[in-house]
Amino acid sequence: MTGAELDKDVRRDLGALSSDNATEVARHLVMVAALLDEDPQRALEHARVAQRRAGRVGAVREAAGLAAYRAGQYDEALRELRTARRITGSQVHLPVMADCERGLGRPERALEAAASPEAARLDRAGQLELAMVVAGARGDLGQHDAAVLVLQLPELDGRVPADLAETQDRLREAYDDALVAAGRPPRRRAAPAGGPVEEVDDGVVSWEEE
């Protein structure tokens, strides 16, 4: 890892650092990205080192916040992402921040974040992410029918741009989970390995696979 693997915008943000420090911070950020899925705790260790070396760089605080979130350190994640927001002015991580509130046992605060003016400025991907967090918060509060309603979005069945395909899959999974929590059958049940998918007739049309 040389640090050159970083996105050029992030490398530009590191330009205010000394050359040696920028290189070291970049290496740690590359390791954060590489480890985030398979070993969140190690990713967080790298993120903390980068944060200590470059705490005034928004991209570094974002990386630290996301790594802490994935490692289940929700207090730390909120602190880092709030700092990143102050530095960059970006609301892109608002859904993650709201989910941190859920992780800390504060679903009401997650709902407050979702109702904030900042939430209205999210792009469509961010809005879908936030809808899933809101549904989870409603479920935390025992409001399971409300959780189902939150997720009844056009993207459940409609075609979406390629960059929303993964989000659409997770939206569909979240909707099935919400239906089950509300005491209703999911729209599509998993089939045995190699077998056909079982369509569920619950009065709601199941989606077609793209």
Sequence and secondary structure as in RCSB ss.txt:
>XXXX:A:sequence
MTGAELDKDVRRDLGALSSDNATEVARHLVMVAALLDEDPQRALEHARVAQRRAGRVGAVREAAGLAAYRAGQYD
EALRELRTARRITGSQVHLPVMADCERGLGRPERALEAAASPEAARLDRAGQLELAMVVAGARGDLGQHDAAVLV
LQLPELDGRVPADLAETQDRLREAYDDALVAAGRPPRRRAAPAGGPVEEVDDGVVSWEEE
>XXXX:A:secstr
  STTS HHHHHHGGGS HHHHHHHHHHHHHHHHHTTT HHHHHHHHHHHHHH TT HHHHHHHHHHHHHTT HH
HHHHHHHHHHHHH   TTHHHHHHHHHHTT HHHHHHHHTSTTGGGS HHHHHHHHHHHHHHHHHTT HHHHHHH
T  GGGTS   GGGHHHHHHHHHHHHHHHHHTT   SEE   TTS  EE  SSS      
